[in-house]
């Protein structure tokens, strides 16, 4: 009898330790998925442009942020940090993969507070294996920091609500205030936090919560106005929003994974429609609003500003929490929860593998190497659009880049989806009566290299 009790106690201790290590395990798994072949893919135009801005002293980078690009403050500072490691693709992207890994680990903690242990673990796994999140972690873009900001701010909110406010509202207010610096769309989750407090309005201890939220929102709002004014004329290639772009953008938070969509819908039902859900209604409001707030904010911003629909990946934490909330629906049947998790993981593995093996849309590394190899001594090199010069200069810094074709001929690198579109884009930098297009090569579906010569 004594030995049986001792074995049970050891098993209980081991199980408790495993649950405590779950956030670290999910974070390490997320990091592993993010760094697989991280340095093999060529930089994009946006990554190279941001990396170029992040060069120089810390004061120089800060000055550029203030005067030129406040909306990417967090991402540019992270790139500056990455520059201390090295200038390879791996070094530039690694801090962003770490940011997503931290977000995955913290999401397990957040999910545990909101949905108990099993729900928290499912939520963390759903987030870590989401193909859209993995793609964001593998790019030196501000989406990774935005995801971390969303999860951290929401976690601090829930900790203060669950364990009592007091001094805990201070860190929350600080993180809430700086959310726009991680990514402007990340600030939209403050509306989700406000919705959760409204659902808790009958609690008598919410005065400090309201003060912290209002203070953080006021500062975040001022930052957003500053960012919006700067964003109005940003030459970064973002276009007007249409149904096609919106539909493509919605694939990012769901990772093109139908199992995640079904699980999230079931989780929202469990939070709102299932009998007994009313006492925890504020949790359902928070989770649903975390999904809806970035989408609504992006649609409103698109009315006056150019937007990138890929930023909708910031809906992913809310979707992962909703998927975790579906766990109670499966617990009555033994093993059904883990069968559901296995199905989610298999479906995510298929979509993730498809994305990782997908050839790059624009292979600037191969193009730059080709230009250096074939350019004649009296031939010039032009890049369209001009902001793509940074990515060519990253791979071949010795290539002289100019604005218009001159000399005996020119090599024109054009970011365009079709050959005809590339020709139309190149005409403003080529005097067509003087030069004729000899040949055109493709380096991915969205990149062309043209050789213009004197007839």
BELUR-V492319 format. One record per residue. RES is the residue in one small letter. OMEGA is omega in whole degrees, -180 to 180 (NA if undefined). NEAR is the number of other C-alpha atoms within 8 Angstrom. Layout:
res=RES omega=OMEGA near=NEAR
res=RES omega=OMEGA near=NEAR
//
This chain:
res=x omega=-179 near=4
res=x omega=180 near=5
res=x omega=178 near=6
res=x omega=178 near=7
res=x omega=-179 near=8
res=x omega=178 near=8
res=x omega=179 near=8
res=x omega=180 near=8
res=x omega=179 near=8
res=x omega=178 near=8
res=x omega=178 near=8
res=x omega=179 near=8
res=x omega=179 near=8
res=x omega=178 near=8
res=x omega=179 near=8
res=x omega=179 near=8
res=x omega=179 near=8
res=x omega=178 near=8
res=x omega=180 near=8
res=x omega=-180 near=7
res=x omega=-177 near=8
res=x omega=179 near=11
res=x omega=179 near=15
res=x omega=179 near=8
res=x omega=179 near=9
res=x omega=179 near=15
res=x omega=180 near=14
res=x omega=176 near=9
res=x omega=177 near=10
res=x omega=180 near=14
res=x omega=179 near=12
res=x omega=179 near=8
res=x omega=-177 near=9
res=x omega=-173 near=12
res=x omega=179 near=10
res=x omega=179 near=6
res=x omega=-173 near=6
res=x omega=-177 near=12
res=x omega=-176 near=8
res=x omega=-176 near=6
res=x omega=-180 near=8
res=x omega=177 near=10
res=x omega=172 near=11
res=x omega=178 near=9
res=x omega=-178 near=10
res=x omega=179 near=8
res=x omega=-178 near=11
res=x omega=179 near=13
res=x omega=179 near=12
res=x omega=179 near=10
res=x omega=179 near=12
res=x omega=179 near=8
res=x omega=-176 near=9
res=x omega=178 near=11
res=x omega=-179 near=9
res=x omega=180 near=6
res=x omega=179 near=6
res=x omega=178 near=7
res=x omega=178 near=6
res=x omega=179 near=8
res=x omega=178 near=15
res=x omega=178 near=8
res=x omega=178 near=8
res=x omega=179 near=10
res=x omega=-176 near=12
res=x omega=-173 near=8
res=x omega=-171 near=7
res=x omega=-171 near=7
res=x omega=180 near=12
res=x omega=-179 near=12
res=x omega=179 near=10
res=x omega=-175 near=12
res=x omega=-178 near=11
res=x omega=-179 near=11
res=x omega=180 near=12
res=x omega=177 near=14
res=x omega=177 near=10
res=x omega=175 near=10
res=x omega=176 near=14
res=x omega=176 near=13
res=x omega=180 near=8
res=x omega=180 near=14
res=x omega=177 near=11
res=x omega=178 near=6
res=x omega=-178 near=7
res=x omega=-179 near=8
res=x omega=177 near=8
res=x omega=177 near=7
res=x omega=180 near=12
res=x omega=-178 near=8
res=x omega=-179 near=12
res=x omega=-174 near=14
res=x omega=-173 near=14
res=x omega=-180 near=12
res=x omega=-180 near=11
res=x omega=174 near=15
res=x omega=177 near=15
res=x omega=179 near=10
res=x omega=179 near=12
res=x omega=178 near=16
res=x omega=176 near=15
res=x omega=178 near=10
res=x omega=180 near=13
res=x omega=178 near=16
res=x omega=180 near=15
res=x omega=179 near=12
res=x omega=174 near=15
res=x omega=178 near=16
res=x omega=179 near=11
res=x omega=180 near=13
res=x omega=178 near=17
res=x omega=178 near=13
res=x omega=-176 near=12
res=x omega=-166 near=9
res=x omega=-175 near=11
res=x omega=-166 near=9
res=x omega=-176 near=10
res=x omega=179 near=10
res=x omega=179 near=16
res=x omega=179 near=19
res=x omega=179 near=14
res=x omega=179 near=14
res=x omega=179 near=17
res=x omega=179 near=17
res=x omega=179 near=10
res=x omega=179 near=14
res=x omega=-174 near=12
res=x omega=-177 near=14
res=x omega=178 near=14
res=x omega=-176 near=14
res=x omega=178 near=14
res=x omega=178 near=13
res=x omega=179 near=16
res=x omega=178 near=14
res=x omega=178 near=10
res=x omega=-179 near=11
res=x omega=-176 near=16
res=x omega=179 near=13
res=x omega=178 near=10
res=x omega=-178 near=11
res=x omega=-173 near=10
res=x omega=-178 near=11
res=x omega=-180 near=13
res=x omega=179 near=13
res=x omega=177 near=14
res=x omega=177 near=15
res=x omega=178 near=13
res=x omega=179 near=12
res=x omega=179 near=12
res=x omega=-177 near=14
res=x omega=-177 near=13
res=x omega=-180 near=11
res=x omega=-180 near=11
res=x omega=177 near=10
res=x omega=179 near=12
res=x omega=176 near=12
res=x omega=-176 near=11
res=x omega=177 near=11
res=x omega=180 near=11
res=x omega=179 near=12
res=x omega=-175 near=8
res=x omega=-173 near=7
res=x omega=-180 near=6
res=x omega=-174 near=8
res=x omega=-177 near=10
res=x omega=-177 near=7
res=x omega=-178 near=6
res=x omega=179 near=11
res=x omega=178 near=14
res=x omega=177 near=8
res=x omega=178 near=9
res=x omega=-178 near=12
res=x omega=-180 near=12
res=x omega=-179 near=9
res=x omega=179 near=12
res=x omega=-177 near=14
res=x omega=-175 near=13
res=x omega=180 near=11
res=x omega=180 near=15
res=x omega=-180 near=14
res=x omega=173 near=12
res=x omega=170 near=16
res=x omega=-177 near=15
res=x omega=-178 near=13
res=x omega=179 near=12
res=x omega=-180 near=15
res=x omega=-179 near=12
res=x omega=-178 near=11
res=x omega=175 near=12
res=x omega=174 near=10
res=x omega=176 near=9
res=x omega=178 near=14
res=x omega=177 near=13
res=x omega=178 near=9
res=x omega=179 near=11
res=x omega=178 near=12
res=x omega=177 near=12
res=x omega=178 near=7
res=x omega=179 near=10
res=x omega=-170 near=8
res=x omega=-179 near=8
res=x omega=177 near=5
res=x omega=-175 near=6
res=x omega=-171 near=6
res=x omega=-174 near=6
res=x omega=-178 near=9
res=x omega=179 near=7
res=x omega=178 near=10
res=x omega=179 near=11
res=x omega=179 near=9
res=x omega=-180 near=8
res=x omega=-180 near=12
res=x omega=-180 near=13
res=x omega=179 near=8
res=x omega=179 near=10
res=x omega=-179 near=14
res=x omega=-180 near=11
res=x omega=179 near=9
res=x omega=178 near=10
res=x omega=179 near=14
res=x omega=178 near=8
res=x omega=178 near=8
res=x omega=-180 near=10
res=x omega=177 near=10
res=x omega=178 near=8
res=x omega=-180 near=9
res=x omega=-178 near=12
res=x omega=179 near=9
res=x omega=179 near=7
res=x omega=-174 near=11
res=x omega=-172 near=11
res=x omega=-178 near=9
res=x omega=-178 near=5
res=x omega=-178 near=6
res=x omega=-173 near=5
res=x omega=174 near=6
res=x omega=177 near=4
res=x omega=-177 near=8
res=x omega=179 near=7
res=x omega=-178 near=7
res=x omega=173 near=10
res=x omega=-175 near=6
res=x omega=-179 near=6
res=x omega=180 near=6
res=x omega=179 near=9
res=x omega=179 near=10
res=x omega=177 near=8
res=x omega=180 near=10
res=x omega=-179 near=13
res=x omega=176 near=12
res=x omega=-177 near=10
res=x omega=-178 near=14
res=x omega=180 near=15
res=x omega=179 near=16
res=x omega=-177 near=13
res=x omega=-175 near=9
res=x omega=-179 near=11
res=x omega=179 near=8
res=x omega=178 near=9
res=x omega=179 near=13
res=x omega=180 near=11
res=x omega=180 near=8
res=x omega=179 near=12
res=x omega=178 near=16
res=x omega=178 near=10
res=x omega=179 near=12
res=x omega=177 near=14
res=x omega=175 near=14
res=x omega=-180 near=9
res=x omega=-179 near=13
res=x omega=-175 near=13
res=x omega=-170 near=10
res=x omega=-176 near=8
res=x omega=176 near=8
res=x omega=-178 near=5
res=x omega=-178 near=5
res=x omega=-173 near=11
res=x omega=180 near=7
res=x omega=179 near=5
res=x omega=-175 near=8
res=x omega=-178 near=11
res=x omega=177 near=10
res=x omega=177 near=10
res=x omega=178 near=11
res=x omega=-179 near=12
res=x omega=-178 near=12
res=x omega=-180 near=13
res=x omega=-179 near=11
res=x omega=176 near=14
res=x omega=176 near=14
res=x omega=-171 near=13
res=x omega=-171 near=9
res=x omega=179 near=13
res=x omega=180 near=15
res=x omega=180 near=10
res=x omega=-180 near=8
res=x omega=179 near=10
res=x omega=179 near=12
res=x omega=178 near=8
res=x omega=180 near=8
res=x omega=-178 near=10
res=x omega=178 near=11
res=x omega=-175 near=6
res=x omega=-175 near=7
res=x omega=170 near=9
res=x omega=-176 near=12
res=x omega=171 near=11
res=x omega=-178 near=7
res=x omega=176 near=12
res=x omega=177 near=9
res=x omega=178 near=9
res=x omega=174 near=14
res=x omega=178 near=15
res=x omega=171 near=14
res=x omega=-172 near=14
res=x omega=178 near=13
res=x omega=178 near=14
res=x omega=178 near=12
res=x omega=179 near=16
res=x omega=177 near=15
res=x omega=178 near=15
res=x omega=177 near=17
res=x omega=177 near=18
res=x omega=-179 near=19
res=x omega=179 near=16
res=x omega=-176 near=15
res=x omega=-180 near=13
res=x omega=179 near=9
res=x omega=-176 near=7
res=x omega=-175 near=9
res=x omega=179 near=10
res=x omega=177 near=6
res=x omega=-174 near=7
res=x omega=177 near=6
res=x omega=-176 near=7
res=x omega=178 near=9
res=x omega=-177 near=11
res=x omega=173 near=7
res=x omega=177 near=8
res=x omega=178 near=8
res=x omega=179 near=9
res=x omega=178 near=8
res=x omega=178 near=9
res=x omega=-178 near=11
res=x omega=180 near=10
res=x omega=179 near=8
res=x omega=179 near=11
res=x omega=180 near=13
res=x omega=180 near=9
res=x omega=-178 near=8
res=x omega=179 near=12
res=x omega=179 near=13
res=x omega=179 near=8
res=x omega=-180 near=8
res=x omega=-177 near=9
res=x omega=-179 near=6
res=x omega=179 near=6
res=x omega=180 near=6
res=x omega=-178 near=5
res=x omega=178 near=8
res=x omega=179 near=9
res=x omega=-179 near=11
res=x omega=-177 near=12
res=x omega=179 near=13
res=x omega=180 near=10
res=x omega=180 near=8
res=x omega=-178 near=11
res=x omega=179 near=11
res=x omega=180 near=10
res=x omega=-180 near=8
res=x omega=-180 near=9
res=x omega=-176 near=9
res=x omega=-170 near=6
res=x omega=-176 near=6
res=x omega=176 near=9
res=x omega=-175 near=5
res=x omega=-178 near=4
res=x omega=179 near=7
res=x omega=-177 near=12
res=x omega=-178 near=14
res=x omega=179 near=13
res=x omega=180 near=14
res=x omega=179 near=13
res=x omega=0 near=13
res=x omega=-174 near=8
res=x omega=-178 near=7
res=x omega=177 near=9
res=x omega=177 near=12
res=x omega=-177 near=11
res=x omega=-177 near=11
res=x omega=175 near=13
res=x omega=179 near=12
res=x omega=179 near=10
res=x omega=-177 near=8
res=x omega=180 near=9
res=x omega=-175 near=10
res=x omega=-178 near=7
res=x omega=179 near=5
res=x omega=176 near=8
res=x omega=-178 near=6
res=x omega=-180 near=9
res=x omega=-173 near=9
res=x omega=-177 near=8
res=x omega=180 near=7
res=x omega=178 near=15
res=x omega=177 near=8
res=x omega=-177 near=8
res=x omega=180 near=8
res=x omega=-178 near=14
res=x omega=174 near=14
res=x omega=-176 near=15
res=x omega=175 near=14
res=x omega=-174 near=13
res=x omega=172 near=14
res=x omega=-178 near=11
res=x omega=-175 near=11
res=x omega=-177 near=9
res=x omega=177 near=8
res=x omega=179 near=9
res=x omega=177 near=6
res=x omega=178 near=9
res=x omega=178 near=13
res=x omega=179 near=8
res=x omega=-180 near=8
res=x omega=-177 near=10
res=x omega=-175 near=11
res=x omega=180 near=9
res=x omega=-179 near=7
res=x omega=180 near=9
res=x omega=174 near=9
res=x omega=-171 near=9
res=x omega=176 near=7
res=x omega=-177 near=5
res=x omega=-178 near=7
res=x omega=177 near=12
res=x omega=180 near=10
res=x omega=-179 near=9
res=x omega=-178 near=8
res=x omega=-177 near=7
res=x omega=-178 near=10
res=x omega=178 near=7
res=x omega=174 near=9
res=x omega=-171 near=14
res=x omega=-177 near=11
res=x omega=-175 near=9
res=x omega=-176 near=12
res=x omega=-179 near=16
res=x omega=174 near=15
res=x omega=-176 near=13
res=x omega=176 near=13
res=x omega=178 near=12
res=x omega=-178 near=13
res=x omega=174 near=11
res=x omega=-179 near=8
res=x omega=NA near=5
//
